Amino acid sequence: FFFFFFFKHDILIKQQQHSNMSRPEYTAPPEVFYNFEEARKYTSNSRMIQIQQQLTERCLELLNLPPGEPAYLLDVGCGSGLSGEQISHQGHFWVGYDISRDMLEVASERDCEGDLLHQDMGQGVPFRPGTFDGVISVSALQWICNQDKSSHNPIKRMRKFFSTLYSSMAMGARAVFQFYPDSPEQMQLITQQAMKAGFTGGIVIDYPNSTRAKKIYLCLFAGVMGSVPQGKGENDGMSVASSVAYTRADRRRQDRRKKRVVPKSKEWILKKKDQRRKKHGAKSTRKDTKYTGRKRPDKF
């Protein structure tokens, strides 16, 4: 029995390690994973080029830019410039940034028409307010959830990214992120941080019933209440609006489960005193009495 238990446990660990290793973000930080060899391999792969072009076309479609008018776009995680080529092909101007210097060198060698910048998305978007008419990102957003260094806090990095991104976009502009969330919880976390920064919008899922063709997009609106586009797919039985509503309803249920403590109330004071005792010791805070947190009468 014990042999079977440990054998099964070992198999589960190996399966988990294999699934983790299949995702690039679990292998190494992006600036390390996309090194000199990987950057050139990524750009010379005809299948990767085709997939990148298709995803970029879908992102531009979800941006819903005015036809016939060139726009100024930001490409977050531009890599070697494959998505930027598609932006230029549709008559738009763009600037892209990426954390991998090797990827940017490949983009420079390929004479991309856009401007390139070496930047970590977790450090924010370093542009003036109202600069961009739209923002796209292909297969990059999930990297911000990783804690590659001891100083990295994924939630703080997301907050910094989305808040500065919001300010750099023109009023009414859209941002579309195609990404590969590790789990529904991670997708919900990213969406929540975007909403806290001021964005509206939600998740768009193309072909949700297909394992290989399924693609997830985060569609955000800056300063306006826009309607989230419908996802592609035949007989999905699931609209984007229902998926966003489910996310919001789930968030409301979680909020109701949590008892919100009113600031300065007796419960709030007792909680703060317990936290101080745990941090600084029992003698650092006075003992609780029947007068603790008692409401004082109003002044005459």
Secondary structure by P-SEA (a helix, b strand, c coil): caaaaaaaaaaaaaaaaaaaaacccccccccccccaaaaaaaaacaaaaaaaaaaaaaaaaaacccccbbbbbbbcccccaaaaaaaaaacccbbbbbccaaaaaaaaaacccbbbbbcccccccccccccccbbbbccccccccccccccccaaaaaaaaaaaaaaaccccbbbbbbcccccaaaaaaaaaaaaaabbbbbbbbccccccccbbbbbbbbcccbbbbbbbbcccccccaaaaaaaaaaaaaaaaaaccccccccaaaaaaaaaaaaaaccccccccccccccccccccc
